[in-house]
Amino acid sequence: MKPAGKNLVTIALLLALLALLSACTVAQPREAVPAAEPARIEDPPEPDQNGGEAAQDAQQQDPVAQSEPETAPEDEKPEPPPEGALTKKELFDKGNKLFTQGKYRDALRYFQASSKKGEEAPIFYNIGTAYFRLNKYDKAEQAYKKALELKPDYRLAMQSLGKLYLVSGKDKLALEQLLASLGDVRENAEVLLLVGTLYEKMGDLTAATASLEKAARLAPGSTDTRLTLARVYLASGQKKKALQVFRELVSRSPTDPGMRVYLAGALHGSGKTDEAIDEYEMALKLGSTTPETYNRLGSLYCAKGMHRSGARYFRKGIDAGDSTASDYLNLAATCLAAGMYPEATEAARLAARLDPKSARAHRLRGDALAGRGEHAGALAAYARALETDSSYLAAAVAAGRLEYKRKNYEKAIKWYEKALETDSENTGSLRGAGNAAYSLRQYKKAGGYYRRLAQLLPGDSSARNFLRHILEL
């Protein structure tokens, strides 16, 4: 079945996180069992609303909904703010108002005008935050650093600089800033979630667990925190704890298909196949129609030997989204196992069309054609597989098996010898070649194959019996 592809999944989800922060939107839970996905950051930081010398270093509050960043070209700039007519605080407050309206460029100019009337940490923090919203990360970093230069214990700036490093792929710097922002108290659930996620990504599951458990205690209603904690529990082998958290989340949101998918994945990972199938089926009823859900169901049904059901779900997974050669290979292999040879032939053909260099696609097509009794076409497909990859053992063995079935023993031996060129200790090829030679009454040759087979499989009585029989002849 389809490999997990954990590293690729991690990279894809990190890219999704970058897109999320660039667009300043709130993400919804993904309908897939998370592998090593970063925690969601709901939005880039909000501006510090407290300007002037009396500014207070409050903890960052939950983000509020913002409009999309402006997309006007750089040359379409509004008139600069009337610096002379407004005080520093008035400029600062006006910038905050524009920011909350989603007018980040205008807000930036007011913050910059305010800074010219006196440098203060909150002003440069807000300059950095406006640049963050405009995806100008280098300038945002400079502004946050200036804020910290003016006020070294400015935790809000540390947090935002840490988030900036996170979305820039600078994980170690991100962790350093986020930990610094927590100080000795460490009572910020949002930052603890990010810290835990970074520890998870770096492979320190013990530190990740400690950080996430504290975040969960501080914010028991945070779905993201509990999902991430459950994932870390799974990764560290604490399956019972993971299942407990996933079940709790499902009980909170019983009609959320995404939560059902999370629980199903955890059940699958814990070996509870039937329960996992039930949860995936429920997720489908609730509206989860992603290819991942269908493919996981297909894999589970195949694991139970219910290949026709597995093929049905693999087919639905293909219909639900953009399909790859791997998707069609899964379908072809499952249809073969179910004896659905016409369907297997078509799936393998489509896999080969999407990936002409896939030797497995040609071999599966050969197997399907052989199942339909189209032996010439099957042998041609096996030959094509070996043209694509001369060391592809399975194609040579399949061709040898087919020729043996057709009683073309000389040709069968040639195919098996081709397989033995790739793996001289392949027991299936040795047995097949020995049987073919025996059928041709080439007993000495057959004995050579059986002798090698007996050496590799000393406990195989059939090989010894054949060898003894040949010696008697």
N, C-alpha and C positions, 0 to 999 in steps of 0.2 A: 504494500500500500504506500501511500504518499509519505515521504520522510517529513520529519517535523521541521527541518530547516531552521533550527532555533536562531542561529546567528543572523540569517537573512530576515527572519521575522523581527528580531531586535532592531536591526538597522531600519527596516521599513517603519516600525512604530516610532522610532526616534525622529525620522523624517516627518512623520505625521504630527509629532509634537511641535517640531519647528514651524510647520505650516499653521498649526493651531495658534501659536504665539504671534506669528506674523499677522494673522487675520484678526486677532483679538476677539475670538469667539469662544463660547463655552462648549467643550466636547461632551458627547454622550458616551456611556459605557460601550466598549467594543463587544461585538458578539463573537468572541473567540476566547479560548482559554489563554490567558496571558503567559508569555514565556519570560522575557526579561525586559518588559516594557517600562519606560520611565513613568513616574507619577505624573498625572495631569497638572499643569499649571493653568488655573482658570483664566487668567489674563496676565499680561505684563503689569508691573506695579502701578498703583494709583498715585497721584501726586500728593505731596505733603500739603495739607490744607492750612497748616499753621505757619504763617510767614512772620518775618520781622525778628527782632532780637528775642522775643518771648516764645519763639517756636519750641514745641515740645517734641521729644523723640518718642511718639506713640508707636505701638506695634501696628503692623500693617493689618487693615481690616479686610473682610471679605470683599472681593471685587464687585463692583456694580456694573450693570449692563452698559456698554458703550456702543456708540455708532462705529461704523467701519472707518479706518484711517482714510484721510483725504488722499486722493490720487491725482490732484491737479499737477500739471507739469511745473518744474522748478521756475520757469520763466513767468508763470502766472502768479506772481507774488502780490499779496495785498499790501496796502500802504503800511509803513511801519507805525507802531503805536506812538501816540503823542507823549514822548518821554517827559517833556518839560511840564506838561499839564497835569501829570499824575505823580503821586508819591510812590516810593518804592513798594509799600504795602498795597496801594491801589493797583499798581501794575501786577503785583503778585496775585492778588485776589482776582483780577480780571483774567489773568492767565489760567487760574484754576477753573473759572467759570467756562472759558472757552474749551478747556480740556474735557470737562464733563459733557460738553456738547459734541465731542468728537472732532473738534477743530484743532488738531494737534499742531499744525504749522503755525497758526495764529497764536496758540497758547505758548509755543516755544518763543516766539518773538517778544511776547510780553514778559516771559520769565527772563529772557536775555536782557531786556531793557531794565528790568528790576535789578538784575545783578550789577549793572553799571552804576547804580546808585548806592552800592554797598554789598560786598560779598558776604553771603551767609550760606550755611550748609543746606537748609531747606530749599533755597532757590536753586542751587546747583543740582540737588537731588531731583527737583522737578524738571530741570533742563534735561537731565539724563533720562527721566521717565518719558518725556515727550519724544526724545530721540529713539528710545526703545520702541515706542508705539509706531514710529516712522521707519522702523527696521534699520536704523543707522546705528549699529551696535558699537562701532569704534568710538563714535562721538559720545554715545551713551556711557561707555566705559570711562572715558576721560572725565565726563561730568560727575559720575558717581565717585571717582577717585578724588576729584576736587572737593566734593562734599565731605569725604572722609578726612581729607587733609585739614579742612576747616574744623571738623568735629570728629576726632578719631573713634569715639564711642557711639557713633550714629548707626544704630542697629538696622534701621529701615534701609539705609544705603547699603549696608553689608548684605542684607537679604536680597535686594534687587540686583546688586552686582553678582551675587551668587547665582541668581536665576539667569542673568545675562550670560555668565560663563557656561551654565548648563545648556542653554540653547545653542551656544557656540561650540559645543563639544569639548569644552575644557573642564573635564570632570573633576580633576584634582583641585583646580583653583575654585571651582564651584563649591566643593565640599569644604574647603578651607574657609571661604567667606560665610557659608551658611552656618558652620559650626561656631565661627566667631560671633555671628549675629545672635546665637542662642545664649552665649555667655555661660555663667555657672548655673543659672536657673533652669534653662531648657524647658520652657513651658509654652512654646509656640508650636501648635499641632501641625500647621501647614509646613513650617520649616523642617520639623522632625520627619514628616512624610517624605520630603525631598531628600533629606539626609539618608533616611532608610533606603530609599530607592537607589541612591548613588552607591551606598555600601553594597546593596544587592548586585548592582551592575559590576562592581569591582570584585565580587566573589566573597565578601566578608559577610556571610549570612548571620553570624552571631551578632555582630554590631547592627546589622539591618534589623534583625528581630527585636533587639532592645529598643532601637529608635522607634520602630513602627508600633510596638506594643504601648510605648508611652504616648505616642500620637493618638492611638486608638482610645486610650483612657481619657485623654484630654478632649477628644472630639469623638465620642461614641457614635454619633450620627453620621460620620463621614464614610460614605460608601467607598470612595477611592482608597482611603487608608485601610479599611478592612479587606478590600480586594487585594491590595498589595501585600498586606500581612499574610493573608491566606496563601498567596503565591509563594512567599518566602517560606512559610511552613511546609508547603509541598516540596520545594527545592531542598530543604534541609531534612526531609524524611519524616516530618511531623504530620503525617497524613490525617490522623484523627482530629488534630487541632484545625487543620485546613478545612476538613469536611464540616466541622462544627461551625466555622465562620461562614462558609458558603451556604449552609442550610439556614443559618440565621438571616443572611442577606435575602435569600429566597422567601423566607417567611415575612420579611419586611415588605417585599415587593413581589408578591406571588404572580402577578400578571406581566412582569417584566421578562421578555424572552431572553434578553442578554444575561440576566442572572441565572436563568435555567441552563444556559449554555455553559456558564462558568462552573456551576455545580456538576453538570454532566461531565465536563472535562476532568474535574477532580475525582469524581466517582470512577471514571475510566482509568485514571492514573492509579487508583487504589485497588484495581482489579474487580470492581463491582460492575461488571458488564451489563447485566440486566437492568440495574437501576439507572445506569448511564443512558441506556437506550430509552428508558421511560422518560427521562428528563429531556433528552434531545427531541423526542416525539412531542412532548409538551411544548417545548420551545417553538417547534414548527406550528403547532396549533395556535400559539399566541402571536405568530407573525414573523418568526425568524426564518428568513428564506435565503440566508447567505450560503455560498458554495461550501464554506467551511463546515457548516452544520450538516449539510447533506453528506459531505465526504466523510465526516466522522461517523455518522450513522452507517454509511456504507462499509467502513472499515470494521465497525463493531459487529455488524451482521455477518461479514465474512469470517471474523474470528469465531463466530458461533457455527460456522459451516452453512449459513443460510445465504448462499451466493446469489440466488435470484433476487432476494430482497436487497442484498448489497449492491447488485448491479442496478436495480431500480433507483436507489439513492445516488449512486455515482452519476447516473444519467441526469437526474434532477440537478445535481451540482453543476454539471456541464451546462445545462440549460439556464442556470441561475446567474451565470457570469461569464467573463472572458475566460475561455478554456485554453489550457496549455497541452503540449504533447503528453506530459506526465498524467494529466487528467484522463486522456483517452487511453493511455497505457493501463491505468488502474481499471478502467471500464473493460478493456479488452481481456485482461487477465481474469477478472471476476466472471465475465461472460464465459470464458473458456472453462473455468472451474464449474460453472453451472450447466455446461453442455449447450450453451446458446451460441452455436458456431457462426451463424450468419451475422449476429450482432457483434461477435468478437472480431470477425473479419473486417467489418466496416469500421469499428473503433480503432483497430490496428492500422487500417489504411489511413484514417484521418490523423493518427499519431505520426505516421511516417510522412505524411504531407506537411505537417507542422514542423517536423524535425527529420529531414531526409537522412541525417547521419545517425539516427537512432537504430543501432543494430537490434535492440530488443523489439522495436516496433515491427521490423521485418520478420524476426523469429516468431513473435506472437501471431502475426498474420499467417506464417507458415503452419503453425500449430492449428489455427482455426480452419485453414483450408484442408489440412490433413483430416481434421474431425469431420469435415463435410465430404471426404472421399476424393477430393481434388488433389491427387498426389503429385502430379506434375507441377501444378501451381505452388504447392507447398515446398517442393524441392527447390524451385526457382527462388522462392522467398528466403529459404535458408541460405542459398548461395549468395543472395543479395546481402543478407546479414553479414556473411563472412567477407564479402567485398568491402562492406562498410568498416568492419573490424575483424581482421584476420585471426585474432586471438579469442574471438567470442566462442567460448567452449560450448555453451548451451545450444547454439545453432548446429554445430557439427554433430553433437550427440543426438539431437532431434532428427537430423537427416539420416544418421546411421540407424536409428531406431525405426524410422519409416521404411528404409530400404530393406531392413531385416524383416519387417512385417510383410513386405512385398516379395520376400524370398530372393531378393537380389543380394545374395550374401557377399559377393566380391565387392560390390559398391558399398555395402554396409561397412565392411572392414576398412575401406579407404576413408570413409567418413570418421570412423572411430579412431583411426590412426591420425587423422587431422586433429581430432580433439586431444589425442595423447601428445601431439607436438606442443600443445599449449600447456598441458598438465600431464606429465608422464605417470602420475600416481592417481589418475582419475579412475576410481573403481568401477563406475558405471560403464566407461568406455572399455576397460579391460574385460569386464564380464561380457559386454555386447560383442566385442571382437572375438573373444573365445568361443562364444556360442555360434557366431557366424562361421568361424573356421571349423568348428566341430560339425556343423551342418554340411559343410563342403567335404567332410571326411579328411580334412587337413589336420590330423591328430597331433602331429609334432608342433605345428604352429599354435593350435589351440592350447596344447600343454604349456607353451611359453606364456601365454596370456594368463592361464589359470594359476600357474606357479607364482607369477608376480602378484596376482590377486590374493593368493593364500598368504603371501608374505606381508601384504598390507593389512589383511583381515584374518589374523590367525584364529579368530573365533568363529569364522564363517565355515560351517560344515559343508555347505553346498560346493564351495570352491575346492575343498579337499576331496570330496567325493568324486567330483568331475575329474580332478587330477589323478586320483587313484584308478578310476575307470579307464582313463586314457593310457596310463602306464600298463594296465592289463592288456590293452589292445596291442 
